[in-house]
Amino acid sequence: MSTTMEDISVAINQINIKKQTLHQSFQTLQTIIPIPNKWSDFDSYFTSLHSSLQTKLTLLQTRPELISFCLHSNGSGLRDFIANADDPLALLPQLPAAYAHAPDPASMVLDAVAEGFYSSGGKKKKVTELGLVRGACLVMLEGLVGFGVGDEVRDKAMEVAKKWFGRYVLGIEEVREVNVLGFLFLVGVYGLVDRFRNDEVVDCFVVVARRRQAVELCRRMVPSDKINDLIQKLLNKEMYVTAVKFSIGLQKTDVFPPVRLLEEQKLKSMSIIEDTRHTSVNDPQICNEVMMKEINTLKSIIKCIDEHNLQSEYPKDGLVELVNKLESEVQKSKQAIVKISNDDLGFRKQPTSEHVCKKPKVNKVSPTDVSAVARTVQDDMQIKESHSEESDAVQDHFGQDHNSPGGSSPTDPGPIASSYGFKGVNYGFVGNQMPADVGSGFYVAQPNPPSANNSNGWISD
């Protein structure tokens, strides 16, 4: 059976997994017999081999359309092809091989990006279409990293960069991450870093710090003595987890210890949650939204621990337990909100003043007095039959008494309702509203406010 390109790709993707297994075997073997080589020697070899095989596979897999666009220096066609691809990022590894077929890759990409990123000419694009085109431009620029750039093309790129920086980065128009990232790629790829001030470049990286490409771009563009300034600016914006990414990626952990930064983020999130519990006690929806935001932040700490192998320094078990507890709290709160909403709906559907009857007199009977129970049921049925006749009288009573000093106005549901957080809400009822069952949250309209002579709140016979 012949080996397909897919088989080769799967095998290459499994190299890292097999390398981990080999590492475990190496450690076990070391405990039995002395081994002259260090694992780092083997690791470097396998990493180099993996990279070489991946590069050769990419060359074999490069789509013919990409090569055709590059052969004809059709940058705009290449850009639109990437924009319309199902997975544009999947084409990124293939671009360097395709660019090698272009007479001047840097010039081709610049023309496509300058024309497409801000739609400077032609028919104005829709927002969604423009987003796809900008994404394709970023992929094209990232694929150009490492290619040579001639002086003439560099000068042309500088004109584009100055325009972008003045209009889209300094804030004449709304600053977006994608705008700033496009500017940084343009400056980095075309060798324009020394034509902008270091603090300007650092400020741009603060904007795009959460982006996948940020650390590697920063390594290429920001001087080592300015890295600390960048990380400190991230901390000033309370972007602790992102600061850890830069601290580890740019070897600044001695100045910015990851564990300390992650712990600060955890404490900050818990402080926000605790404050929200107190300040938003009457608005559980807002409280839930804030808590979910901070829960996601705590999850990002856990992800950071996993990605950077910090488990031995900062165990994540306590964080995982905390996240589960907070998520359970939010879930219970949401269920309570739904219950209150349903109760409120049921409350609104209670009989209006036209359908309220007097409280029936119920004789106390022994559970064994069957005949008495039967008489009571019969009395109840008679009361229900007279319901419509009594409703008119009840309506008259509402009209006379609902604005009395002892009653409640239509916009004030009364002291009982207020104690349940409903103060100032008009539920469409007039008069006091007393709970039929305090535990259930249902309320019934009262035709007459309670008084000293009528403490039960019902209309007396």
C-alpha positions, -999 to 999 in steps of 0.1 A, spaced: 0 0 0 14 34 -10 20 61 15 -1 92 10 7 128 18 -19 126 46 -1 96 61 32 116 61 15 146 77 0 125 105 33 108 112 51 142 114 25 155 137 30 126 160 68 133 164 63 154 195 41 128 212 66 101 204 94 123 217 77 127 251 74 89 253 111 85 244 120 111 271 102 90 297 121 59 286 154 78 287 147 89 323 140 53 333 171 40 315 192 66 333 183 51 366 196 17 355 228 25 336 249 57 330 242 74 297 270 98 284 246 120 265 221 145 280 184 145 270 189 180 257 212 166 230 185 142 218 158 169 221 177 193 199 183 167 173 146 156 171 135 192 171 158 200 141 146 168 123 110 177 129 114 212 115 133 199 85 106 173 77 78 198 82 94 223 58 99 196 31 63 185 36 50 220 32 69 224 0 52 192 -13 18 204 -1 19 239 -14 -12 245 -34 -7 252 -71 -30 282 -69 -6 299 -45 23 293 -68 4 305 -98 -5 338 -81 31 344 -71 45 335 -105 24 362 -120 29 387 -91 -8 387 -86 -8 399 -50 -45 410 -50 -56 376 -64 -35 358 -37 -50 381 -10 -86 374 -21 -79 337 -24 -67 336 12 -96 357 24 -121 333 9 -104 301 21 -121 279 46 -91 281 69 -68 310 59 -43 302 87 -38 267 72 -23 284 41 3 304 62 30 276 63 27 273 25 33 309 17 71 310 20 74 282 -6 49 300 -29 66 334 -24 99 318 -37 82 317 -72 75 355 -72 99 379 -90 97 403 -60 77 389 -31 81 420 -9 68 443 -36 39 420 -45 27 417 -9 31 454 -2 9 463 -32 -18 438 -21 -17 449 15 -16 487 9 -46 484 -14 -66 459 6 -61 467 43 -81 500 43 -98 497 9 -82 530 -3 -96 526 -38 -125 511 -56 -159 502 -42 -162 504 -4 -163 469 12 -188 457 37 -176 453 73 -175 415 72 -157 415 38 -132 440 50 -125 419 81 -117 389 59 -95 410 36 -76 424 66 -71 389 80 -57 378 47 -33 408 46 -20 398 81 -14 362 69 5 375 38 27 398 59 34 370 84 44 347 56 69 372 44 90 372 76 126 365 67 124 376 30 147 403 17 134 437 10 150 461 -15 156 498 -7 130 511 -31 103 488 -18 113 497 18 109 534 11 75 527 -5 65 507 26 76 536 48 51 559 31 23 534 37 34 529 73 35 566 80 -1 570 66 -13 540 87 4 552 119 -10 588 116 -45 578 107 -52 545 123 -28 541 152 -26 576 167 -63 577 170 -78 599 142 -100 569 137 -110 543 162 -80 523 172 -85 485 168 -61 457 175 -61 446 139 -51 480 127 -21 481 151 -11 446 144 -11 453 106 11 483 113 36 463 134 38 436 108 44 462 81 71 479 101 88 446 112 87 428 79 100 457 58 127 467 83 113 501 94 117 497 131 145 523 134 123 549 117 99 550 146 105 559 182 109 530 206 82 542 229 58 544 199 65 508 191 62 497 227 28 514 230 16 495 199 26 462 215 6 470 246 -25 472 223 -19 439 206 -3 420 235 -30 393 236 -25 384 200 -9 351 190 20 367 171 28 395 197 57 379 216 76 367 185 71 401 168 82 419 200 114 398 201 123 410 166 113 446 170 117 458 206 152 464 220 160 443 250 163 473 273 127 483 265 111 449 272 108 457 309 90 489 301 66 470 279 58 444 306 54 471 332 29 488 310 9 456 307 9 453 345 -2 489 348 -32 479 328 -37 449 350 -30 425 322 -12 400 345 -16 368 325 -5 385 293 25 399 311 35 364 322 34 354 285 59 381 277 80 375 308 85 339 299 88 343 262 113 371 264 133 357 294 124 384 319 112 360 347 139 373 371 123 407 370 87 396 366 83 362 383 53 344 367 39 329 399 38 363 416 20 379 387 -5 351 384 -13 352 421 -18 390 418 -43 384 390 -61 358 411 -64 382 441 -75 410 418 -103 388 404 -115 376 438 -115 412 450 -137 423 421 -161 394 427 -163 402 464 -170 439 457 -197 430 432 -214 407 456 -219 437 479 -226 465 454 -249 445 431 -269 426 457 -301 439 442 -290 432 407 -281 395 404 -279 397 366 -250 423 368 -234 403 395 -234 372 374 -220 390 344 -191 403 364 -185 370 380 -184 352 347 -158 377 334 -136 370 364 -142 333 361 -128 334 326 -98 353 339 -92 326 365 -95 300 337 -68 319 317 -45 316 347 -51 278 346 -44 277 309 -12 298 314 0 273 341 -5 244 316 10 261 286 42 272 305 45 241 327 42 261 359 24 233 378 53 225 401 57 262 410 20 271 411 -3 241 416 -36 246 397 -58 223 418 -69 250 441 -78 273 412 -98 246 394 -117 240 426 -123 277 430 -136 280 394 -160 251 399 -173 266 431 -179 301 415 -195 286 384 -219 266 406 -227 299 425 -235 316 392 -256 287 380 -277 287 412 -281 325 409 -293 321 373 -318 295 384 -331 318 411 -335 346 386 -355 323 364 -377 312 393 -384 348 403 -392 356 367 -416 327 366 -431 336 399 -435 372 387 -453 358 356 -476 338 378 -482 369 399 -492 389 369 -517 362 360 -534 364 394 -571 375 393 -575 413 389 -599 433 409 -628 422 388 -623 386 399 -614 389 435 -638 375 460 -642 377 497 -622 354 519 -644 325 526 -652 314 561 -639 279 566 -651 260 596 -625 241 615 -633 204 614 -617 173 625 -600 152 598 -624 123 608 -655 144 605 -664 134 570 -698 150 569 -683 183 580 -657 182 553 -684 175 527 -704 205 540 -673 227 538 -666 216 502 -702 224 493 -700 258 509 -668 265 488 -686 256 456 -714 280 464 -689 308 470 -673 301 437 -706 303 419 -713 337 434 -679 350 424 -691 371 395 -717 388 415 -693 399 442 -666 411 418 -684 443 410 -686 452 447 -649 445 451 -641 467 421 -661 496 437 -641 491 469 -608 493 450 -618 525 434 -626 541 467 -598 530 489 -566 524 469 -553 559 474 -561 561 511 -532 568 535 -531 531 545 -530 518 510 -504 517 483 -502 536 450 -500 518 417 -462 525 416 -456 513 451 -464 476 457 -463 481 495 -440 471 523 -441 434 518 -433 436 481 -405 461 489 -389 437 513 -385 412 484 -367 437 462 -397 448 442 -399 484 454 -409 509 428 -420 483 403 -455 485 390 -470 451 387 -504 464 375 -522 459 408 -538 484 431 -537 481 469 -515 461 492 -500 429 481 -495 402 507 -478 369 501 -501 339 499 -470 318 507 -439 337 517 -417 308 505 -433 306 471 -429 342 461 -464 345 448 -485 375 456 -523 381 456 -539 415 451 -555 428 483 -587 447 479 -583 465 512 -552 474 532 -548 457 566 -560 477 595 -563 473 633 -598 459 629 -589 438 599 -555 424 606 -557 395 582 -559 418 551 -590 403 537 -624 421 532 -645 414 562 -680 401 557 
